Amino acid sequence: MGKKRGHTGQVGVVHLRETGEEPSLEQRFALSYVKNGKVFDLPALPGPIADTHAHLMSFWRVDPAEALARAAAAGVAQLTTIWDPLSDARHAATAAQFHELLVGWVSQAHKLFEEGRAAGLVDEGRATPELFDNIGYLAGVHPYGAPRYTDEVHARVREALDDPLCLGVGEIGLDYHFDAEDDIEAAPHDIQMHAMARQLELALERDLPVELHLRHEDTDEARTSHADAYRVLTEVGVPQAGCVLHCFGEDRATAERFCELGCYIAFGGAATFSRNEEVREAFAAMPLDRILFETDCPYMAPEPIRGLECEPALICQTARLLAAERSDDVLVATWENAQRLFSQTMP
């Protein structure tokens, strides 16, 4: 999870809402984005793609149902979002509440998608309406919440794993970075490691995949968050169902070390940023069966619209840019990997 806030640049949508007008159906389905007065059209991919890490409750201006409808129009065929019983409590304090919220968004999105299709606004050769049957979530407490990770909170995460829409545990992990924008100090490392270990144990107990958030200061040459997480994984265990390093931002050696443990490495919009050459080097070296794509929306939209509010449809741009450095075999492999980890059908 990132913290960089931006403003969506969907053509016309935000501007109209700011003036009190509702966007038209055509504007809702425009797979175009504006930055600095330039219009960027979202590329089409040769096959389906999965967004393996999204935050549907965290949008600033984008409507979640509209974002899901656009994602299906863009070719996204599977999506995994996140529910944190602490940071998301204002909107959904229990898994049951989040389940109801998510089902409602999906229902609205499906209805909107069919309206767009009937109006001829959906490219049938590109669209993936199967998305609406393949949306689930992970439950877990982000390391920001580690000091408040009580037995009662643990019980809420455990309870969520009984929900058929809950596909695993996440995002959990270690964050040793001082977030100056939101004035968030890193919790003591031992407290973070304890919360991570307890939630990792749940994933092992239930044979479910887990997604890890690992971050440290840019000046930390020892990459302490990753070193400590590696130790937790080796001591507690790596779930056979899968372990994902979400929003990977490190070098090739770090990626290879976790791959040797059996982990997947997920790449998002930040991997397209010009300064992240070492991240792209890691991507280029990863075995095909270990790679995933994600948006981490609404954070970190990819180039060339970095700084705008991200949404699931933008996974197409991230994947297109990164696949260009290898081959379209990457697109096929990442889809298959996501299916292996998170395939399900909504009831």
C-alpha positions as CSV (number, residue, x, y, z in Angstrom):
1,M,0.0,0.0,0.0
2,G,1.3,3.4,-1.0
3,K,0.4,6.8,0.2
4,K,0.8,9.1,-2.7
5,R,-2.4,10.9,-3.5
6,G,-3.4,12.1,-6.9
7,H,-6.4,13.1,-8.9
8,T,-8.1,10.9,-11.5
9,G,-7.7,12.1,-15.1
10,Q,-10.5,10.1,-16.7
11,V,-11.8,12.2,-19.6
12,G,-14.6,14.4,-18.3
13,V,-15.7,12.3,-15.4
14,V,-14.1,14.2,-12.5
15,H,-14.7,17.6,-14.0
16,L,-18.4,17.0,-14.4
17,R,-18.8,15.7,-10.8
18,E,-16.9,18.7,-9.4
19,T,-19.5,21.0,-11.2
20,G,-22.4,18.9,-9.8
21,E,-23.1,17.1,-13.1
22,E,-23.2,13.4,-13.6
23,P,-21.0,11.9,-16.4
24,S,-22.7,10.3,-19.3
25,L,-22.5,6.5,-19.9
26,E,-20.1,7.1,-22.7
27,Q,-17.8,9.1,-20.4
28,R,-18.0,6.4,-17.8
29,F,-16.6,3.9,-20.3
30,A,-13.9,6.1,-21.8
31,L,-10.6,4.2,-21.4
32,S,-8.8,7.4,-21.8
33,Y,-6.9,9.5,-19.2
34,V,-5.6,13.1,-19.2
35,K,-2.4,14.4,-17.8
36,N,-0.9,17.8,-18.5
37,G,-3.5,18.4,-21.2
38,K,-2.5,15.2,-23.1
39,V,-4.9,12.3,-23.7
40,F,-3.6,8.8,-23.1
41,D,-5.6,5.8,-24.4
42,L,-5.3,2.6,-22.5
43,P,-3.7,-0.2,-24.6
44,A,-5.5,-3.5,-25.3
45,L,-3.8,-6.7,-24.3
46,P,-3.9,-10.0,-26.3
47,G,-5.5,-11.9,-23.5
48,P,-7.1,-11.6,-20.0
49,I,-5.1,-10.1,-17.1
50,A,-5.5,-10.1,-13.3
51,D,-5.1,-7.3,-10.8
52,T,-3.8,-9.2,-7.8
53,H,-3.8,-6.3,-5.3
54,A,-6.2,-3.4,-5.2
55,H,-7.8,-1.2,-2.6
56,L,-11.4,-0.6,-3.7
57,M,-12.3,1.2,-0.4
58,S,-9.4,3.7,-0.8
59,F,-10.4,5.7,-3.9
60,W,-10.5,9.5,-3.5
61,R,-12.7,10.4,-6.4
62,V,-13.2,7.2,-8.5
63,D,-16.5,5.3,-7.9
64,P,-15.6,1.6,-7.1
65,A,-18.5,0.2,-9.2
66,E,-17.5,2.4,-12.2
67,A,-13.9,1.3,-11.8
68,L,-14.9,-2.3,-11.9
69,A,-17.1,-1.8,-15.0
70,R,-14.2,0.0,-16.8
71,A,-11.8,-2.8,-15.7
72,A,-14.0,-5.4,-17.4
73,A,-14.3,-3.3,-20.5
74,A,-10.4,-3.0,-20.5
75,G,-9.8,-6.8,-20.3
76,V,-9.3,-7.3,-16.6
77,A,-10.7,-10.8,-15.8
78,Q,-9.8,-11.3,-12.2
79,L,-9.3,-8.9,-9.2
80,T,-8.2,-9.3,-5.6
81,T,-8.9,-6.4,-3.3
82,I,-7.9,-5.9,0.4
83,W,-9.9,-5.6,3.7
84,D,-8.1,-4.4,6.8
85,P,-10.2,-4.6,10.0
86,L,-8.4,-1.7,11.5
87,S,-7.7,0.8,8.7
88,D,-10.9,0.0,6.9
89,A,-13.1,0.0,10.0
90,R,-14.8,3.3,9.1
91,H,-16.4,1.7,6.1
92,A,-16.5,-2.0,7.1
93,A,-15.6,-3.0,10.6
94,T,-16.4,-6.7,10.0
95,A,-15.9,-9.1,7.2
96,A,-19.6,-9.5,6.9
97,Q,-20.0,-5.8,6.3
98,F,-17.2,-5.8,3.7
99,H,-18.7,-8.8,2.0
100,E,-22.0,-6.9,1.6
101,L,-20.2,-3.8,0.4
102,L,-18.1,-5.8,-2.2
103,V,-21.1,-7.8,-3.5
104,G,-23.0,-4.5,-3.9
105,W,-20.2,-2.9,-5.9
106,V,-19.9,-5.9,-8.2
107,S,-23.7,-6.0,-8.8
108,Q,-23.7,-2.3,-9.7
109,A,-20.6,-2.7,-11.9
110,H,-22.2,-5.7,-13.7
111,K,-25.4,-3.7,-14.3
112,L,-23.4,-0.7,-15.6
113,F,-21.3,-2.9,-17.8
114,E,-24.4,-4.4,-19.5
115,E,-25.8,-0.9,-20.0
116,G,-22.6,0.1,-21.7
117,R,-22.6,-3.1,-23.8
118,A,-26.2,-2.5,-24.9
119,A,-25.2,1.1,-25.9
120,G,-22.4,-0.2,-28.0
121,L,-19.7,1.3,-25.7
122,V,-17.9,-2.0,-25.0
123,D,-15.4,-3.5,-27.3
124,E,-16.6,-7.2,-27.3
125,G,-13.2,-8.4,-28.5
126,R,-11.5,-6.9,-25.6
127,A,-14.0,-7.0,-22.7
128,T,-14.0,-9.7,-20.0
129,P,-17.4,-9.8,-18.3
130,E,-16.1,-12.9,-16.4
131,L,-14.5,-10.4,-14.1
132,F,-17.8,-10.1,-12.2
133,D,-17.5,-13.8,-11.2
134,N,-13.9,-13.5,-10.2
135,I,-13.5,-10.8,-7.6
136,G,-12.4,-11.6,-4.1
137,Y,-10.4,-10.2,-1.2
138,L,-7.6,-10.8,1.3
139,A,-8.0,-10.0,5.0
140,G,-5.2,-8.8,7.2
141,V,-3.7,-6.0,9.2
142,H,-1.2,-3.8,7.5
143,P,2.0,-3.2,9.6
144,Y,0.9,0.3,10.4
145,G,-1.7,-1.4,12.7
146,A,0.7,-3.8,14.4
147,P,0.6,-2.0,17.8
148,R,-3.1,-2.5,17.8
149,Y,-3.1,-6.1,16.7
150,T,-4.9,-7.6,19.7
151,D,-6.5,-11.0,20.2
152,E,-9.9,-9.5,19.3
153,V,-8.5,-8.2,16.0
154,H,-6.8,-11.5,15.3
155,A,-10.2,-13.1,15.8
156,R,-11.7,-10.8,13.2
157,V,-9.1,-11.7,10.6
158,R,-9.7,-15.4,11.4
159,E,-13.4,-15.0,11.0
160,A,-13.0,-13.3,7.6
161,L,-11.2,-16.5,6.3
162,D,-14.6,-18.3,6.6
163,D,-16.1,-15.9,4.0
164,P,-16.2,-17.6,0.5
165,L,-15.1,-14.4,-1.0
166,C,-12.0,-14.2,1.2
167,L,-9.1,-15.8,-0.8
168,G,-6.2,-15.4,1.7
169,V,-4.4,-13.2,4.2
170,G,-3.0,-9.8,3.4
171,E,-1.6,-7.3,3.2
172,I,0.6,-8.1,6.2
173,G,4.3,-7.6,6.7
174,L,6.9,-5.0,7.9
175,D,7.1,-1.3,7.2
176,Y,10.2,0.4,8.7
177,H,9.7,3.6,6.7
178,F,8.7,7.0,8.3
179,D,5.7,8.2,6.3
180,A,6.3,12.0,6.5
181,E,3.2,12.8,4.4
182,D,0.8,11.2,6.9
183,D,3.2,11.5,9.9
184,I,3.3,7.8,10.6
185,E,6.2,6.5,12.6
186,A,7.3,2.9,12.1
187,A,6.2,0.7,15.0
188,P,8.9,-1.2,16.9
189,H,10.3,-3.9,14.7
190,D,9.6,-6.7,17.1
191,I,5.9,-5.7,17.4
192,Q,5.6,-5.7,13.6
193,M,7.3,-9.1,13.3
194,H,5.0,-10.6,15.9
195,A,1.8,-9.3,14.1
196,M,3.2,-10.6,10.8
197,A,4.0,-14.0,12.3
198,R,0.5,-14.4,13.9
199,Q,-1.2,-13.7,10.6
200,L,1.2,-15.9,8.6
201,E,0.3,-18.7,10.9
202,L,-3.3,-18.2,10.0
203,A,-2.5,-18.6,6.3
204,L,-0.6,-21.8,7.0
205,E,-3.3,-23.1,9.2
206,R,-6.0,-22.5,6.5
207,D,-3.7,-23.4,3.6
208,L,-4.3,-20.0,2.0
209,P,-2.0,-17.6,0.1
210,V,-0.6,-14.5,1.8
211,E,0.5,-11.1,0.4
212,L,3.4,-9.3,2.1
213,H,4.0,-5.5,2.3
214,L,7.7,-4.9,3.0
215,R,9.3,-1.5,3.1
216,H,12.2,0.3,4.6
217,E,14.0,3.6,4.1
218,D,15.7,4.2,0.8
219,T,19.0,4.7,2.7
220,D,18.7,1.3,4.4
221,E,21.4,-0.6,2.4
222,A,20.7,-3.8,4.5
223,R,17.1,-3.8,3.3
224,T,16.1,-4.6,6.8
225,S,12.4,-5.1,6.3
226,H,13.2,-7.8,3.7
227,A,15.9,-9.4,5.9
228,D,13.5,-9.6,8.9
229,A,10.6,-10.9,6.8
230,Y,12.9,-13.6,5.3
231,R,13.7,-14.7,8.9
232,V,10.0,-14.8,9.8
233,L,9.2,-16.8,6.7
234,T,11.9,-19.3,7.4
235,E,10.9,-19.6,11.1
236,V,7.2,-19.7,10.7
237,G,6.9,-21.2,7.2
238,V,5.9,-20.3,3.7
239,P,2.3,-21.2,2.8
240,Q,2.2,-23.8,0.1
241,A,-0.8,-22.0,-1.3
242,G,1.4,-19.1,-2.1
243,C,3.3,-16.1,-0.7
244,V,3.5,-12.9,-2.7
245,L,5.8,-9.9,-2.2
246,H,3.3,-7.2,-3.2
247,C,4.4,-4.0,-5.0
248,F,8.0,-5.2,-5.3
249,G,10.5,-2.3,-5.3
250,E,13.9,-3.9,-4.7
251,D,16.8,-5.4,-6.7
252,R,17.3,-8.7,-8.5
253,A,19.3,-10.3,-5.7
254,T,16.4,-9.7,-3.2
255,A,13.8,-11.0,-5.6
256,E,15.9,-14.1,-6.3
257,R,16.3,-14.8,-2.6
258,F,12.6,-14.8,-2.0
259,C,11.9,-16.8,-5.2
260,E,14.2,-19.5,-3.7
261,L,11.8,-19.7,-0.8
262,G,8.9,-20.3,-3.2
263,C,7.5,-16.7,-3.2
264,Y,5.9,-14.9,-6.0
265,I,7.0,-11.3,-6.9
266,A,4.2,-8.8,-7.9
267,F,5.1,-5.8,-10.0
268,G,2.9,-2.7,-10.2
269,G,2.9,0.8,-11.7
270,A,6.0,1.8,-9.7
271,A,8.1,-0.6,-11.8
272,T,7.5,1.7,-14.8
273,F,8.9,4.8,-13.1
274,S,12.2,6.0,-14.8
275,R,14.2,5.8,-11.6
276,N,13.3,2.1,-10.9
277,E,15.7,0.5,-13.3
278,E,16.8,-2.1,-10.7
279,V,13.2,-3.1,-10.3
280,R,12.9,-3.7,-14.0
281,E,16.2,-5.7,-13.9
282,A,14.6,-7.9,-11.3
283,F,11.5,-8.3,-13.4
284,A,13.6,-9.3,-16.4
285,A,15.3,-12.0,-14.4
286,M,12.3,-13.6,-12.7
287,P,11.1,-17.1,-13.8
288,L,7.8,-16.9,-15.6
289,D,6.1,-19.0,-12.9
290,R,6.9,-16.5,-10.2
291,I,5.6,-13.2,-11.7
292,L,2.4,-11.3,-11.0
293,F,1.0,-7.9,-11.9
294,E,-1.0,-5.6,-9.7
295,T,-2.1,-2.0,-9.5
296,D,-2.2,-1.3,-5.7
297,C,-4.8,1.2,-6.8
298,P,-5.6,4.0,-6.1
299,Y,-1.8,4.4,-5.6
300,M,1.0,4.6,-8.1
301,A,-0.5,4.9,-11.5
302,P,2.0,3.8,-14.2
303,E,3.8,6.0,-16.7
304,P,3.0,8.1,-18.6
305,I,0.1,9.1,-16.2
306,R,2.0,8.7,-13.0
307,G,0.4,11.0,-10.3
308,L,-3.2,10.4,-11.4
309,E,-5.5,8.3,-9.3
310,C,-4.9,4.7,-10.3
311,E,-7.7,2.1,-10.9
312,P,-7.8,-1.6,-11.9
313,A,-8.0,-0.9,-15.7
314,L,-4.6,0.6,-15.6
315,I,-3.1,-2.8,-15.0
316,C,-3.2,-3.0,-18.8
317,Q,-0.6,-0.2,-19.2
318,T,1.7,-1.6,-16.5
319,A,1.6,-5.0,-18.1
320,R,2.1,-3.6,-21.6
321,L,5.2,-1.6,-20.7
322,L,6.8,-4.4,-18.7
323,A,6.0,-7.2,-21.1
324,A,7.7,-5.1,-23.9
325,E,11.0,-5.8,-22.0
326,R,10.5,-9.6,-22.3
327,S,7.7,-11.0,-24.4
328,D,3.9,-11.6,-24.4
329,D,4.7,-14.9,-22.7
330,V,4.9,-12.9,-19.5
331,L,1.2,-11.9,-20.0
332,V,0.1,-15.5,-20.3
333,A,2.3,-16.6,-17.4
334,T,1.1,-13.9,-15.0
335,W,-2.6,-14.8,-15.8
336,E,-1.9,-18.4,-15.1
337,N,-0.1,-17.6,-11.9
338,A,-2.9,-15.4,-10.6
339,Q,-5.4,-18.2,-11.5
340,R,-3.3,-20.6,-9.5
341,L,-3.3,-18.3,-6.4
342,F,-6.7,-16.6,-6.5
343,S,-9.1,-18.4,-8.9
344,Q,-12.6,-18.5,-7.5
345,T,-16.2,-17.8,-8.5
346,M,-18.4,-15.4,-6.7
347,P,-21.6,-17.0,-5.2
